[in-house]
Amino acid sequence: MSMQASEIEHMIKKALPDAEIQITDLAGDGDHYSARVVSETFRGLSRVRQHQLVYAALGGQMGGALHALALETAAPETA
């Protein structure tokens, strides 16, 4: 029981349409990923709240089909 990186990206994009997402399969097993998610939605939010939004977007897959996700979140940098 595992997830493809494309599935993870799709779920996050559905909840955060403006997100720029980079996903890496850390172990090559479809269970352990890292993700960098950049979204304007995160601006002004605590890191914990940003992560909660991403986990909510994954609809309860954490701990099931998706065993581990190392998460990095940020608002876009402004020039």
C-alpha positions as CSV (number, residue, x, y, z in Angstrom):
1,M,0.0,0.0,0.0
2,S,1.8,3.1,-1.2
3,M,1.2,6.4,-3.0
4,Q,2.7,7.8,-6.2
5,A,4.3,11.3,-6.0
6,S,1.8,12.4,-8.6
7,E,-1.1,11.5,-6.3
8,I,0.4,13.5,-3.5
9,E,1.0,16.5,-5.7
10,H,-2.6,16.2,-7.1
11,M,-4.1,16.1,-3.6
12,I,-2.1,19.1,-2.4
13,K,-2.9,21.1,-5.6
14,K,-6.6,20.4,-5.2
15,A,-6.5,22.1,-1.8
16,L,-3.8,24.7,-2.6
17,P,-4.2,25.5,-6.3
18,D,-1.4,28.1,-6.4
19,A,1.1,25.8,-4.7
20,E,4.5,25.1,-6.2
21,I,5.3,21.5,-5.2
22,Q,8.5,19.5,-5.3
23,I,8.2,15.9,-4.2
24,T,11.1,13.4,-3.7
25,D,10.8,9.7,-3.0
26,L,13.4,9.3,-0.3
27,A,13.6,5.5,-0.3
28,G,12.3,4.5,-3.7
29,D,9.5,2.6,-2.0
30,G,6.5,4.9,-2.5
31,D,6.1,5.2,1.3
32,H,8.8,7.8,2.3
33,Y,8.7,11.2,0.7
34,S,9.9,14.7,1.2
35,A,7.9,17.6,-0.1
36,R,8.5,21.3,-0.5
37,V,5.3,23.3,-0.8
38,V,5.3,27.0,-1.5
39,S,1.9,28.8,-1.5
40,E,0.6,32.3,-0.9
41,T,-1.9,30.7,1.4
42,F,0.9,30.2,3.9
43,R,1.7,33.9,4.3
44,G,1.4,35.0,7.9
45,L,0.6,31.5,9.2
46,S,2.8,29.6,11.7
47,R,4.8,26.7,10.4
48,V,2.6,24.3,12.3
49,R,-0.6,25.7,10.7
50,Q,1.1,25.5,7.2
51,H,1.9,21.8,7.8
52,Q,-1.7,21.2,9.1
53,L,-3.1,22.6,5.8
54,V,-0.9,20.2,3.8
55,Y,-1.8,17.2,6.0
56,A,-5.5,18.1,5.7
57,A,-5.1,18.2,1.9
58,L,-3.8,14.6,2.0
59,G,-7.2,13.5,3.4
60,G,-6.0,11.1,6.1
61,Q,-3.5,9.2,3.9
62,M,-0.7,9.9,6.4
63,G,0.1,6.8,8.4
64,G,-1.8,4.7,5.8
65,A,-0.9,4.7,2.2
66,L,1.7,7.4,2.9
67,H,3.9,6.3,5.7
68,A,6.3,9.3,6.0
69,L,6.4,12.8,4.6
70,A,9.2,15.2,5.5
71,L,7.6,18.5,4.9
72,E,9.0,22.0,4.1
73,T,6.5,24.8,3.6
74,A,6.9,28.5,2.8
75,A,5.1,31.5,1.4
76,P,6.6,32.8,-1.9
77,E,9.5,35.2,-1.6
78,T,8.6,38.7,-2.7
79,A,11.0,40.8,-4.8
